[in-house]
Each structure stands twice: as C-alpha cells, then as structure tokens.
C-alpha cells in the first residue's frame, strides 16, 4: 500500500516537473496536461452519445411493454 502511494506521488511529481520544463504541453497552466484534457473531452462526448442511445432504447422498450398490456 505504501509503495503504491509513493509511486503515485513520484509519477505526479515527474509529470508536474516535465510540465514546468515545457516537455509536456499545458497551454492554460492548470497543471493538467493538454493530452489528458483532450482524452477526457473525447470520453465525455462518447459517454453522452452512449447515454442518449440507452435512454432512447429504454424509452422504446417501455413503450412496447405498455402497448402489449
């Protein structure tokens, strides 16, 4: 457990160091690498699409069950 915490802290420190040196892009200086922000935005968009599909499918199934009764 302690080793996991130490490794995590070391990785975070390394990323922050590399951002400060300019090796990892962080255009808005919020200490979150731009690559991670880009991936998070893509995942968020994908989740919205899947949620809309699930909602649409669920609504169809509810309508079909009501019609069968």
Secondary structure, DSSP 8 states (H G I E B T S, - for coil): -HHHHHHHHHHHHHHHHHHHHTSS--TT-SSS-HHHHHHHHHHHHHHHHHHHHHHHHHHHHHHHHHHH-
